Amino acid sequence: MYGIFKMSLSSKIGQFARFFILISLVSCKNDAEQKSLIKSIAYTVDTVRINLDKNQLYDYPRFSVFKTDSIDYFYGYNQSLHRLDIFSLTEGEFINSIPLNTDGPNAVDSPFDFFIYQPDSIFLYGRNYSLDIINDQGVVVAKELLPLSRNSSGVGKQKVGYLSHSVHFKLYVDSASNSVFFHSYSMESILNKSVYYEVPILAELNLQTGKVKDYPFHFPDSYLLDGEYLGEYMNPNIVLSDSLIIFSFPNSPVVNVYDRKSGKLISRTIESGFSINTVKSLPSETYSEIHLRLNHLIENPYFYHTVFDPYRNLFYRTHRGEHPNPDLSLGNLNFSQTKDYLTVMDHSLNLLQEIELPAHKYDALSFFVTKDGLYFPYTHYLNEDVTEDKLEFHVYKFQIANED
């Protein structure tokens, strides 16, 4: 019930978020302040446009990228036709579609998210909370791989469920450990109650043994204060990249990188020079007043997830700045006056550069990395240049200039 509510609000109003923190991990030095390196980063911006027919979409909010040595593929979920559309980002063309079934033994639900393990092994986590595997013909080869719920470790042993999300915590399958990662959440409380935030929020399911491992990542103490909550800042940002777990909090400029192989944690406060870096809380009694929660979301900055670029050894983070004139006496706020920013960091999370992105052009939440660069979908809902006959991305290519 609560999981469905959490995922129901529109991605075009900001992709709502929850806040969490790490405790009890073996970690390396945790710097309280950001470390900024003065370097010149040259970059170019290329455009990838793919022609579409009437059955394909110019915007795929739920997608997965599959990379080979020569070609990078973009899989997008086509909700209206209940299928996966496949494009070559490298060649700039549509490849084919995988039809999904709604009835019979091969039926799968509309996905929260999906992961391309191999072209003939696609993990799909449906909105019926079933983790299934389909092949490249849409045939279900494995079904209901995940228990619907379990008792969590840690305080209270609460009953928890599992979620994946196309932006905040994408489904991830690790071939080395034969496991799949999920965001776990309390099924015993609601989002404006402190008890909701007491459970570990990241779980790893071993597909061979069926055992579940909780990572000791928790919401911070500020979420355990009765009478306060952070409105729509409820979803943690979690990205897995090989052995790295990259996580952050939407109301905080802190970026954390945990290496599963070494057990080490790097944590840096990478503050923005373009926006404020803090978010105020709301009284818990405002939980049922959605317009207040949305105004609060627009009024304050929102820090999105961070991704690793293994080809250039860089990290990228985006965030939305605060509203410049949050005067509610003039009516409810909207996103037309907010701006998005890109922060570039080196492999140790040292700040290299912060860039103001073109206003209202990109979906700044759905960016991803390939060997060709950092891809932004050209699909902001206020973008007047969007055309429905093109799937378009702008690709940022960074190169650190040689120092004298």
KOLVEX-427505 format. One record per residue (C-alpha): z, x, y; residue in one letter. Coordinates in steps of 0.1 Angstrom, whole numbers, plus 2048, in hexadecimal, padded with zeros to 3 digits. Example, Ala and Ser with C-alpha at 12.3 -4.5 7.8 and 13.67 -1.06 7.14 Angstrom:
% residues 2
84E87B7D3A8478897F5S
% end
This chain:
% residues 404
800800800M80A81A819Y7EE83180FG7D5816816I7E480F838F7E4834841K7BF83883AM7B381884AS7B082086FL78E82C87CS78585187BS77484B89CK7958498AEI7A286A8A4G7AA86C87EQ7CF86587EF7E887F874A80B887866R81F8A686DF82F8BD853F83E8E084FI8438FA835L866903828I87391A80CS85392F808L851954803V84195E824S83897B839C84197F85EK84095D870N836964894D84594B8ADA82A9528C7E8059568C4Q7F59788C4K7D59798D8S7BB9948D4L7A399A8F1I78299C8E0K75F9918E9S7509798D0I72B9738D2A71F9538C3Y6FF93E8C1T6FB9198BAV6DF90E8A3D6D58EB89AT6CE8DC878V6BB8BB877R6B28A9858I69A88B859N6A786B84AL69984B83CD6A7828840K6BE82C822N6D084C82EQ6EB850848L6ED865868Y713867863D72686D843Y74C86B849P752873825R740892819F7428B2804S72F8D3807V7248E67E8F71990A7EEK7039207D8T6F79437DED6D69367EDS6DB9127F8I6F78FE807D6F88D97FEY7078BC812F71289E7FEY71A87F812G72885E806Y71184280FN729824811Q70F809816S6FC8137F7L71A8217E3H7098427DBR70B8677E3L6EE8747F9D6E68997F4I6D68AF80FF6CD8D4810S6DC8E3830L6C9903829T6A78F2826E6AE8D683DG6A38BA826E6AF89C811F6B18A47ECI6BB8857D9N6D786B7D4S6F08657B9I6F58407B3P7198347ADL721816799N7387F97A3T73A7E9780D73B7F375CG74881374CP73A829767N749816784A75A82A79FV76B81E7BFD7628287E3S77184B7E6P78D8577FCF77C8797F7D76888C7DDF7638B07D3F7438C17C4I7508D77A9Y72D8DB79BQ70F8C57A0P7168B477FD73C8B3784S7468A07A2I76B8977A7F76E8757B9L7908677C4Y78A8417C9G79C8297DER7AA81A7BEN7BD83B7BBY7A984579DS79E86A79AL77D86A787D76188377FI73D879781I71D88D778N6FD89078CD6F186E77FQ71085B78AG71D859766V74385A763V74D87774CV772875752A78885A760K7AB85476EE7B687976DL7D3874785L7F386077FP7F7844799L81A8507A3S837867799R8598727A5N85788F7BDS86C8AE7BDS8848B57D9G89B89E7ECV89E87B7DFG88587D7C3K8708637D4Q8538517C3K8338617D1V80E8597D0G7F086E7D6Y7D586E7F1L7B78827FBS7A587E81DH782888829S79189C846V7B78A1845H7BC8AB821F79C8AD80EK79B8AC7E8L79A8CF7D9Y7948DA7B6V79E8FE7ADD78A90D790S7A192A78BA7C0914783S7AC8F6777N7C08E078FS7BA8C77ABV7CE8C57CCF7DA8A57DDF7EF89A7FAH80E8897ECS82086F800Y83F8587FDS8398367EDM85C82B7F5E85D82A81BS84782483AI83A83D853L85483786FN87283D858K880860854S88385D82EV85D85C82CY85B880837Y87488F81DE85B894800V8458B37FBP8228AB808I80B8C07F2L8078BD7CDA7F28CF7B3E7E88BE792L7DE8D4775N7C28C2763L7C98D2741Q7EE8CD73FT7F28AF756G80F8C0767K8148BB78CV8218D77A3K8318CE7C5D82C8E87E0Y84B8EB7F6P8398E0816F84D8C6829H84D8B484AF8648C5864P8868B986DD8798A788CS86A88D874Y88C887865L89B87A886L8A3855884D8948408A0G8768568A7E85485D898Y83386C8A4L81C84E8A4G7FB855894E80387A88FY80B87486BM7F2886855N7F68AB84EP7D78C1851N7D38D382FI7B48E8826V7B18FC806L799919804S79A92E7E4D7BD93B7E2S7C6930806L7D9911810I7D490C836I7EA8F2846F7F48E7868S8048CA87BF7F08B4892P80A8B58AEN80E8DB8ACS7F98FA8B3P80990C895V7F091787AV7FD921858N7EB93383CV7FB936819Y7EB94C7FFD7F193E7DCR7EA9607CCK8029757E1S81B95A7EAG81A96680EK81995082DL80B95884FI81594086BS80994388ER80D92E8AET7EA92C8BCI7EE91A8DDE7D190B8EFS7C9917912G7B68F7919F7D08DC911S7F58D790DI8038E08ECN81F8C68E5T8208A28DCV83C8898E5K84C8728CBS84D84C8CCL86A8348C5P8698288A1S8698048ACE8458088BAT83780D897Y8297E9896S8197EC8B8E7F87FD8B0I7EB7FE8D3H8098138DEL80382B8C1R7DE82E8CAL7E68348EFN7FF84F8E4H7E485F8CEL7CB8608EBI7E586B905E7EF88A8F1N7DC8A88E2P7D48A78BDY7D08C78A9F7B78C488CY7B58D986DH7AC8FE86AT79190C852V78A92F846F76893F849D76695882CP744965838Y751971859R776974851N78095B86DL79493B870F78991D885Y79E901893R7958E48A8T7AB8CD8BDH7A88B18D6R7B88B58F8G7CF89C909E7C287F91FH7C088C943P7CD86C953N7E385893AP7EC83C952D7F181D93CL7F380795BS7CD80A95CL7CA7FD939G7C880B916N7BB82F913L79B83A902N78C85B8F7F77185C911S784875927Q79288C90CT7828AD901K7808C08E0D7868E68DCY77E9008C2L79691D8BCT78A93D8AAV7A3954899M7A0973884D7AB977860H7CF97C86BS7CF95E881L7CD9728A1N7BD95E8BDL79A96A8C6L78B94E8DAQ78E92A8E5E76F9168EEI76B8F48FEE7528E08E9L7378CB8F8P7468AA903A74388D8EBH72889D8D6K7388A88B5Y74F89989BD7688B58A1A77C8AB882L7618AE867S7568D286CF74F8EA84FF74490D848V72791B834T71793E834K701932851D71E92A868G73690F874L7278ED871Y7308D0889F7218AD882P70F8A18A1Y71F87F89ET73A8788B8H73C8538BDY7368578E2L71786E8DCN6FA85C8EDE6E18758DED6E886B8BAV6C985E8A8T6CB84A887E6AC85C878D6BC87E878K6DA88F867L6E38A9881E6FB8C6882F7028E189CH70A90288CV71F91C89EY71A940893K73495989EF73397F89FQ74E9958ADI73F9AE8C5A7449D38BFN7619E28D3E75BA008E9D
% end
